[in-house]
Amino acid sequence: MMMTVDDVKKSLTSALPEAWIQVESPDDVHFSAVVVCESFEGKTRVARHRDVYAALGDAFDGPLHALGLTTLTPAQAKERGIELS
């Protein structure tokens, strides 16, 4: 069973409903995601990534093989010129 961009986004949105999430994949095997969430404030990059991995559950045991991940607070996103809409 493969995962799609929509599957990844739904999993993340359900666990982090307040987050702004962008997911892309050229092949439904290798994914990249940008997750912007107020709850990341004060957390290390590792802790933020743990939050995202927890949201994806056991997907890494099967259909999800690679995920490039950027985790930001809203202020960090603004600094990078990411428009949250």
PDB file as gemmi writes it, atoms N, CA and C in Angstrom:
CRYST1    1.000    1.000    1.000  90.00  90.00  90.00 P 1                      
ATOM      1  N   MET A   1       0.839  -1.179   0.000  1.00  0.00           N  
ATOM      2  CA  MET A   1       0.000   0.000   0.000  1.00  0.00           C  
ATOM      3  C   MET A   1       0.890   1.250   0.000  1.00  0.00           C  
ATOM      4  N   MET A   2       0.663   2.119  -0.912  1.00  0.00           N  
ATOM      5  CA  MET A   2       1.438   3.349  -1.001  1.00  0.00           C  
ATOM      6  C   MET A   2       0.722   4.484  -0.279  1.00  0.00           C  
ATOM      7  N   MET A   3       1.499   5.455   0.127  1.00  0.00           N  
ATOM      8  CA  MET A   3       0.917   6.670   0.696  1.00  0.00           C  
ATOM      9  C   MET A   3       0.962   7.752  -0.362  1.00  0.00           C  
ATOM     10  N   THR A   4      -0.003   8.632  -0.302  1.00  0.00           N  
ATOM     11  CA  THR A   4      -0.034   9.766  -1.210  1.00  0.00           C  
ATOM     12  C   THR A   4       0.246  11.038  -0.408  1.00  0.00           C  
ATOM     13  N   VAL A   5       0.442  12.127  -1.123  1.00  0.00           N  
ATOM     14  CA  VAL A   5       0.610  13.420  -0.476  1.00  0.00           C  
ATOM     15  C   VAL A   5      -0.587  13.699   0.430  1.00  0.00           C  
ATOM     16  N   ASP A   6      -1.786  13.406  -0.061  1.00  0.00           N  
ATOM     17  CA  ASP A   6      -2.996  13.636   0.745  1.00  0.00           C  
ATOM     18  C   ASP A   6      -2.997  12.799   2.022  1.00  0.00           C  
ATOM     19  N   ASP A   7      -2.548  11.547   1.929  1.00  0.00           N  
ATOM     20  CA  ASP A   7      -2.493  10.678   3.112  1.00  0.00           C  
ATOM     21  C   ASP A   7      -1.565  11.257   4.172  1.00  0.00           C  
ATOM     22  N   VAL A   8      -0.394  11.696   3.750  1.00  0.00           N  
ATOM     23  CA  VAL A   8       0.577  12.263   4.686  1.00  0.00           C  
ATOM     24  C   VAL A   8       0.008  13.530   5.309  1.00  0.00           C  
ATOM     25  N   LYS A   9      -0.563  14.387   4.465  1.00  0.00           N  
ATOM     26  CA  LYS A   9      -1.115  15.647   4.977  1.00  0.00           C  
ATOM     27  C   LYS A   9      -2.266  15.400   5.954  1.00  0.00           C  
ATOM     28  N   LYS A  10      -3.132  14.443   5.643  1.00  0.00           N  
ATOM     29  CA  LYS A  10      -4.252  14.128   6.545  1.00  0.00           C  
ATOM     30  C   LYS A  10      -3.754  13.636   7.897  1.00  0.00           C  
ATOM     31  N   SER A  11      -2.739  12.782   7.887  1.00  0.00           N  
ATOM     32  CA  SER A  11      -2.179  12.270   9.143  1.00  0.00           C  
ATOM     33  C   SER A  11      -1.610  13.405   9.986  1.00  0.00           C  
ATOM     34  N   LEU A  12      -0.864  14.284   9.336  1.00  0.00           N  
ATOM     35  CA  LEU A  12      -0.258  15.403  10.055  1.00  0.00           C  
ATOM     36  C   LEU A  12      -1.320  16.381  10.556  1.00  0.00           C  
ATOM     37  N   THR A  13      -2.302  16.680   9.713  1.00  0.00           N  
ATOM     38  CA  THR A  13      -3.353  17.626  10.084  1.00  0.00           C  
ATOM     39  C   THR A  13      -4.187  17.100  11.242  1.00  0.00           C  
ATOM     40  N   SER A  14      -4.436  15.807  11.268  1.00  0.00           N  
ATOM     41  CA  SER A  14      -5.250  15.252  12.345  1.00  0.00           C  
ATOM     42  C   SER A  14      -4.512  15.332  13.679  1.00  0.00           C  
ATOM     43  N   ALA A  15      -3.189  15.174  13.681  1.00  0.00           N  
ATOM     44  CA  ALA A  15      -2.417  15.238  14.924  1.00  0.00           C  
ATOM     45  C   ALA A  15      -2.020  16.663  15.305  1.00  0.00           C  
ATOM     46  N   LEU A  16      -1.865  17.514  14.290  1.00  0.00           N  
ATOM     47  CA  LEU A  16      -1.447  18.899  14.516  1.00  0.00           C  
ATOM     48  C   LEU A  16      -2.438  19.834  13.818  1.00  0.00           C  
ATOM     49  N   PRO A  17      -3.693  19.892  14.301  1.00  0.00           N  
ATOM     50  CA  PRO A  17      -4.736  20.641  13.582  1.00  0.00           C  
ATOM     51  C   PRO A  17      -4.462  22.140  13.449  1.00  0.00           C  
ATOM     52  N   GLU A  18      -3.647  22.693  14.337  1.00  0.00           N  
ATOM     53  CA  GLU A  18      -3.360  24.123  14.280  1.00  0.00           C  
ATOM     54  C   GLU A  18      -2.201  24.449  13.337  1.00  0.00           C  
ATOM     55  N   ALA A  19      -1.575  23.431  12.783  1.00  0.00           N  
ATOM     56  CA  ALA A  19      -0.383  23.625  11.953  1.00  0.00           C  
ATOM     57  C   ALA A  19      -0.731  23.978  10.511  1.00  0.00           C  
ATOM     58  N   TRP A  20       0.177  24.717   9.895  1.00  0.00           N  
ATOM     59  CA  TRP A  20       0.159  24.945   8.443  1.00  0.00           C  
ATOM     60  C   TRP A  20       1.098  23.899   7.872  1.00  0.00           C  
ATOM     61  N   ILE A  21       0.616  23.137   6.912  1.00  0.00           N  
ATOM     62  CA  ILE A  21       1.371  21.988   6.416  1.00  0.00           C  
ATOM     63  C   ILE A  21       1.396  21.995   4.899  1.00  0.00           C  
ATOM     64  N   GLN A  22       2.592  21.789   4.361  1.00  0.00           N  
ATOM     65  CA  GLN A  22       2.760  21.641   2.915  1.00  0.00           C  
ATOM     66  C   GLN A  22       3.523  20.340   2.688  1.00  0.00           C  
ATOM     67  N   VAL A  23       2.967  19.466   1.876  1.00  0.00           N  
ATOM     68  CA  VAL A  23       3.600  18.180   1.577  1.00  0.00           C  
ATOM     69  C   VAL A  23       3.729  18.053   0.069  1.00  0.00           C  
ATOM     70  N   GLU A  24       4.885  17.590  -0.361  1.00  0.00           N  
ATOM     71  CA  GLU A  24       5.132  17.362  -1.788  1.00  0.00           C  
ATOM     72  C   GLU A  24       5.795  16.010  -1.978  1.00  0.00           C  
ATOM     73  N   SER A  25       5.590  15.424  -3.157  1.00  0.00           N  
ATOM     74  CA  SER A  25       6.250  14.170  -3.511  1.00  0.00           C  
ATOM     75  C   SER A  25       6.254  14.017  -5.024  1.00  0.00           C  
ATOM     76  N   PRO A  26       7.418  13.717  -5.585  1.00  0.00           N  
ATOM     77  CA  PRO A  26       7.461  13.480  -7.025  1.00  0.00           C  
ATOM     78  C   PRO A  26       6.985  12.082  -7.409  1.00  0.00           C  
ATOM     79  N   ASP A  27       6.953  11.156  -6.424  1.00  0.00           N  
ATOM     80  CA  ASP A  27       6.723   9.753  -6.769  1.00  0.00           C  
ATOM     81  C   ASP A  27       5.928   8.948  -5.735  1.00  0.00           C  
ATOM     82  N   ASP A  28       5.342   9.595  -4.742  1.00  0.00           N  
ATOM     83  CA  ASP A  28       4.619   8.918  -3.656  1.00  0.00           C  
ATOM     84  C   ASP A  28       5.487   7.901  -2.899  1.00  0.00           C  
ATOM     85  N   VAL A  29       6.794   8.109  -2.934  1.00  0.00           N  
ATOM     86  CA  VAL A  29       7.737   7.312  -2.147  1.00  0.00           C  
ATOM     87  C   VAL A  29       8.624   8.247  -1.332  1.00  0.00           C  
ATOM     88  N   HIS A  30       9.126   9.276  -1.993  1.00  0.00           N  
ATOM     89  CA  HIS A  30       9.977  10.277  -1.355  1.00  0.00           C  
ATOM     90  C   HIS A  30       9.147  11.541  -1.146  1.00  0.00           C  
ATOM     91  N   PHE A  31       9.020  11.939   0.103  1.00  0.00           N  
ATOM     92  CA  PHE A  31       8.177  13.080   0.451  1.00  0.00           C  
ATOM     93  C   PHE A  31       9.011  14.187   1.079  1.00  0.00           C  
ATOM     94  N   SER A  32       8.516  15.394   0.947  1.00  0.00           N  
ATOM     95  CA  SER A  32       9.071  16.511   1.705  1.00  0.00           C  
ATOM     96  C   SER A  32       7.896  17.249   2.322  1.00  0.00           C  
ATOM     97  N   ALA A  33       8.115  17.728   3.537  1.00  0.00           N  
ATOM     98  CA  ALA A  33       7.049  18.432   4.242  1.00  0.00           C  
ATOM     99  C   ALA A  33       7.611  19.638   4.975  1.00  0.00           C  
ATOM    100  N   VAL A  34       6.829  20.695   4.944  1.00  0.00           N  
ATOM    101  CA  VAL A  34       7.089  21.867   5.771  1.00  0.00           C  
ATOM    102  C   VAL A  34       5.922  21.949   6.747  1.00  0.00           C  
ATOM    103  N   VAL A  35       6.244  21.960   8.022  1.00  0.00           N  
ATOM    104  CA  VAL A  35       5.215  22.017   9.059  1.00  0.00           C  
ATOM    105  C   VAL A  35       5.504  23.238   9.924  1.00  0.00           C  
ATOM    106  N   VAL A  36       4.548  24.148   9.959  1.00  0.00           N  
ATOM    107  CA  VAL A  36       4.681  25.375  10.747  1.00  0.00           C  
ATOM    108  C   VAL A  36       3.639  25.300  11.855  1.00  0.00           C  
ATOM    109  N   CYS A  37       4.117  25.365  13.096  1.00  0.00           N  
ATOM    110  CA  CYS A  37       3.197  25.155  14.212  1.00  0.00           C  
ATOM    111  C   CYS A  37       3.643  25.963  15.429  1.00  0.00           C  
ATOM    112  N   GLU A  38       2.706  26.646  16.036  1.00  0.00           N  
ATOM    113  CA  GLU A  38       2.986  27.441  17.235  1.00  0.00           C  
ATOM    114  C   GLU A  38       3.525  26.561  18.364  1.00  0.00           C  
ATOM    115  N   SER A  39       3.074  25.321  18.430  1.00  0.00           N  
ATOM    116  CA  SER A  39       3.514  24.428  19.518  1.00  0.00           C  
ATOM    117  C   SER A  39       4.989  24.047  19.409  1.00  0.00           C  
ATOM    118  N   PHE A  40       5.640  24.365  18.291  1.00  0.00           N  
ATOM    119  CA  PHE A  40       7.073  24.102  18.150  1.00  0.00           C  
ATOM    120  C   PHE A  40       7.923  25.128  18.895  1.00  0.00           C  
ATOM    121  N   GLU A  41       7.302  26.220  19.325  1.00  0.00           N  
ATOM    122  CA  GLU A  41       8.028  27.283  20.030  1.00  0.00           C  
ATOM    123  C   GLU A  41       8.744  26.700  21.243  1.00  0.00           C  
ATOM    124  N   GLY A  42      10.034  26.956  21.340  1.00  0.00           N  
ATOM    125  CA  GLY A  42      10.823  26.494  22.480  1.00  0.00           C  
ATOM    126  C   GLY A  42      11.299  25.062  22.387  1.00  0.00           C  
ATOM    127  N   LYS A  43      10.909  24.348  21.344  1.00  0.00           N  
ATOM    128  CA  LYS A  43      11.328  22.955  21.184  1.00  0.00           C  
ATOM    129  C   LYS A  43      12.549  22.874  20.265  1.00  0.00           C  
ATOM    130  N   THR A  44      13.374  21.884  20.519  1.00  0.00           N  
ATOM    131  CA  THR A  44      14.513  21.643  19.637  1.00  0.00           C  
ATOM    132  C   THR A  44      14.014  21.056  18.316  1.00  0.00           C  
ATOM    133  N   ARG A  45      14.885  21.070  17.326  1.00  0.00           N  
ATOM    134  CA  ARG A  45      14.525  20.486  16.032  1.00  0.00           C  
ATOM    135  C   ARG A  45      14.185  18.996  16.197  1.00  0.00           C  
ATOM    136  N   VAL A  46      14.944  18.309  17.024  1.00  0.00           N  
ATOM    137  CA  VAL A  46      14.688  16.881  17.257  1.00  0.00           C  
ATOM    138  C   VAL A  46      13.304  16.674  17.873  1.00  0.00           C  
ATOM    139  N   ALA A  47      12.937  17.485  18.852  1.00  0.00           N  
ATOM    140  CA  ALA A  47      11.622  17.360  19.492  1.00  0.00           C  
ATOM    141  C   ALA A  47      10.499  17.658  18.501  1.00  0.00           C  
ATOM    142  N   ARG A  48      10.713  18.641  17.647  1.00  0.00           N  
ATOM    143  CA  ARG A  48       9.714  18.962  16.621  1.00  0.00           C  
ATOM    144  C   ARG A  48       9.538  17.790  15.671  1.00  0.00           C  
ATOM    145  N   HIS A  49      10.652  17.205  15.259  1.00  0.00           N  
ATOM    146  CA  HIS A  49      10.581  16.069  14.337  1.00  0.00           C  
ATOM    147  C   HIS A  49       9.886  14.881  15.002  1.00  0.00           C  
ATOM    148  N   ARG A  50      10.141  14.686  16.283  1.00  0.00           N  
ATOM    149  CA  ARG A  50       9.454  13.604  17.007  1.00  0.00           C  
ATOM    150  C   ARG A  50       7.944  13.809  16.982  1.00  0.00           C  
ATOM    151  N   ASP A  51       7.505  15.054  17.132  1.00  0.00           N  
ATOM    152  CA  ASP A  51       6.067  15.356  17.072  1.00  0.00           C  
ATOM    153  C   ASP A  51       5.493  14.954  15.715  1.00  0.00           C  
ATOM    154  N   VAL A  52       6.224  15.271  14.659  1.00  0.00           N  
ATOM    155  CA  VAL A  52       5.747  14.944  13.310  1.00  0.00           C  
ATOM    156  C   VAL A  52       5.762  13.435  13.092  1.00  0.00           C  
ATOM    157  N   TYR A  53       6.843  12.773  13.493  1.00  0.00           N  
ATOM    158  CA  TYR A  53       6.910  11.319  13.326  1.00  0.00           C  
ATOM    159  C   TYR A  53       5.798  10.625  14.103  1.00  0.00           C  
ATOM    160  N   ALA A  54       5.497  11.117  15.304  1.00  0.00           N  
ATOM    161  CA  ALA A  54       4.406  10.536  16.095  1.00  0.00           C  
ATOM    162  C   ALA A  54       3.085  10.679  15.358  1.00  0.00           C  
ATOM    163  N   ALA A  55       2.898  11.800  14.663  1.00  0.00           N  
ATOM    164  CA  ALA A  55       1.667  12.023  13.902  1.00  0.00           C  
ATOM    165  C   ALA A  55       1.527  11.026  12.764  1.00  0.00           C  
ATOM    166  N   LEU A  56       2.647  10.557  12.244  1.00  0.00           N  
ATOM    167  CA  LEU A  56       2.607   9.616  11.119  1.00  0.00           C  
ATOM    168  C   LEU A  56       2.508   8.166  11.576  1.00  0.00           C  
ATOM    169  N   GLY A  57       2.584   7.945  12.870  1.00  0.00           N  
ATOM    170  CA  GLY A  57       2.409   6.607  13.419  1.00  0.00           C  
ATOM    171  C   GLY A  57       3.367   5.597  12.828  1.00  0.00           C  
ATOM    172  N   ASP A  58       2.826   4.476  12.406  1.00  0.00           N  
ATOM    173  CA  ASP A  58       3.664   3.393  11.883  1.00  0.00           C  
ATOM    174  C   ASP A  58       3.856   3.460  10.368  1.00  0.00           C  
ATOM    175  N   ALA A  59       3.590   4.594   9.775  1.00  0.00           N  
ATOM    176  CA  ALA A  59       3.737   4.730   8.316  1.00  0.00           C  
ATOM    177  C   ALA A  59       5.153   4.411   7.856  1.00  0.00           C  
ATOM    178  N   PHE A  60       6.160   4.695   8.706  1.00  0.00           N  
ATOM    179  CA  PHE A  60       7.543   4.406   8.316  1.00  0.00           C  
ATOM    180  C   PHE A  60       7.846   2.915   8.329  1.00  0.00           C  
ATOM    181  N   ASP A  61       6.977   2.120   8.932  1.00  0.00           N  
ATOM    182  CA  ASP A  61       7.154   0.670   8.920  1.00  0.00           C  
ATOM    183  C   ASP A  61       6.681   0.058   7.612  1.00  0.00           C  
ATOM    184  N   GLY A  62       6.044   0.853   6.763  1.00  0.00           N  
ATOM    185  CA  GLY A  62       5.502   0.299   5.528  1.00  0.00           C  
ATOM    186  C   GLY A  62       5.562   1.264   4.371  1.00  0.00           C  
ATOM    187  N   PRO A  63       4.473   1.987   4.148  1.00  0.00           N  
ATOM    188  CA  PRO A  63       4.337   2.733   2.896  1.00  0.00           C  
ATOM    189  C   PRO A  63       5.194   3.991   2.770  1.00  0.00           C  
ATOM    190  N   LEU A  64       5.648   4.559   3.870  1.00  0.00           N  
ATOM    191  CA  LEU A  64       6.417   5.801   3.806  1.00  0.00           C  
ATOM    192  C   LEU A  64       7.904   5.467   3.942  1.00  0.00           C  
ATOM    193  N   HIS A  65       8.676   5.803   2.919  1.00  0.00           N  
ATOM    194  CA  HIS A  65      10.083   5.417   2.909  1.00  0.00           C  
ATOM    195  C   HIS A  65      11.039   6.568   3.191  1.00  0.00           C  
ATOM    196  N   ALA A  66      10.690   7.769   2.781  1.00  0.00           N  
ATOM    197  CA  ALA A  66      11.597   8.903   2.968  1.00  0.00           C  
ATOM    198  C   ALA A  66      10.787  10.182   3.167  1.00  0.00           C  
ATOM    199  N   LEU A  67      11.219  10.971   4.149  1.00  0.00           N  
ATOM    200  CA  LEU A  67      10.534  12.229   4.427  1.00  0.00           C  
ATOM    201  C   LEU A  67      11.572  13.291   4.768  1.00  0.00           C  
ATOM    202  N   GLY A  68      11.701  14.259   3.895  1.00  0.00           N  
ATOM    203  CA  GLY A  68      12.504  15.442   4.195  1.00  0.00           C  
ATOM    204  C   GLY A  68      11.616  16.396   4.963  1.00  0.00           C  
ATOM    205  N   LEU A  69      12.099  16.890   6.077  1.00  0.00           N  
ATOM    206  CA  LEU A  69      11.222  17.610   6.996  1.00  0.00           C  
ATOM    207  C   LEU A  69      11.811  18.950   7.408  1.00  0.00           C  
ATOM    208  N   THR A  70      10.975  19.981   7.310  1.00  0.00           N  
ATOM    209  CA  THR A  70      11.307  21.302   7.827  1.00  0.00           C  
ATOM    210  C   THR A  70      10.229  21.660   8.826  1.00  0.00           C  
ATOM    211  N   THR A  71      10.641  21.945  10.059  1.00  0.00           N  
ATOM    212  CA  THR A  71       9.685  22.295  11.107  1.00  0.00           C  
ATOM    213  C   THR A  71      10.012  23.698  11.608  1.00  0.00           C  
ATOM    214  N   LEU A  72       9.010  24.561  11.597  1.00  0.00           N  
ATOM    215  CA  LEU A  72       9.213  25.966  11.939  1.00  0.00           C  
ATOM    216  C   LEU A  72       8.101  26.487  12.842  1.00  0.00           C  
ATOM    217  N   THR A  73       8.424  27.520  13.593  1.00  0.00           N  
ATOM    218  CA  THR A  73       7.393  28.283  14.285  1.00  0.00           C  
ATOM    219  C   THR A  73       6.852  29.302  13.280  1.00  0.00           C  
ATOM    220  N   PRO A  74       5.702  29.897  13.545  1.00  0.00           N  
ATOM    221  CA  PRO A  74       5.196  30.935  12.641  1.00  0.00           C  
ATOM    222  C   PRO A  74       6.188  32.091  12.443  1.00  0.00           C  
ATOM    223  N   ALA A  75       6.881  32.483  13.507  1.00  0.00           N  
ATOM    224  CA  ALA A  75       7.860  33.571  13.387  1.00  0.00           C  
ATOM    225  C   ALA A  75       9.014  33.171  12.465  1.00  0.00           C  
ATOM    226  N   GLN A  76       9.469  31.936  12.579  1.00  0.00           N  
ATOM    227  CA  GLN A  76      10.552  31.460  11.714  1.00  0.00           C  
ATOM    228  C   GLN A  76      10.087  31.386  10.261  1.00  0.00           C  
ATOM    229  N   ALA A  77       8.847  30.959  10.051  1.00  0.00           N  
ATOM    230  CA  ALA A  77       8.301  30.908   8.699  1.00  0.00           C  
ATOM    231  C   ALA A  77       8.254  32.303   8.088  1.00  0.00           C  
ATOM    232  N   LYS A  78       7.834  33.272   8.883  1.00  0.00           N  
ATOM    233  CA  LYS A  78       7.766  34.653   8.410  1.00  0.00           C  
ATOM    234  C   LYS A  78       9.152  35.152   8.029  1.00  0.00           C  
ATOM    235  N   GLU A  79      10.156  34.844   8.850  1.00  0.00           N  
ATOM    236  CA  GLU A  79      11.539  35.237   8.561  1.00  0.00           C  
ATOM    237  C   GLU A  79      12.021  34.668   7.236  1.00  0.00           C  
ATOM    238  N   ARG A  80      11.542  33.469   6.898  1.00  0.00           N  
ATOM    239  CA  ARG A  80      11.946  32.807   5.653  1.00  0.00           C  
ATOM    240  C   ARG A  80      11.073  33.214   4.467  1.00  0.00           C  
ATOM    241  N   GLY A  81      10.105  34.066   4.721  1.00  0.00           N  
ATOM    242  CA  GLY A  81       9.238  34.533   3.643  1.00  0.00           C  
ATOM    243  C   GLY A  81       8.168  33.542   3.233  1.00  0.00           C  
ATOM    244  N   ILE A  82       7.855  32.597   4.108  1.00  0.00           N  
ATOM    245  CA  ILE A  82       6.810  31.616   3.819  1.00  0.00           C  
ATOM    246  C   ILE A  82       5.471  32.230   4.178  1.00  0.00           C  
ATOM    247  N   GLU A  83       4.603  32.315   3.199  1.00  0.00           N  
ATOM    248  CA  GLU A  83       3.276  32.882   3.421  1.00  0.00           C  
ATOM    249  C   GLU A  83       2.329  31.782   3.849  1.00  0.00           C  
ATOM    250  N   LEU A  84       1.801  31.903   5.039  1.00  0.00           N  
ATOM    251  CA  LEU A  84       0.931  30.878   5.611  1.00  0.00           C  
ATOM    252  C   LEU A  84      -0.514  31.159   5.235  1.00  0.00           C  
ATOM    253  N   SER A  85      -0.947  30.549   4.160  1.00  0.00           N  
ATOM    254  CA  SER A  85      -2.337  30.754   3.738  1.00  0.00           C  
ATOM    255  C   SER A  85      -2.946  29.472   3.265  1.00  0.00           C  
TER     256      SER A  85                                                      
END                                                                             
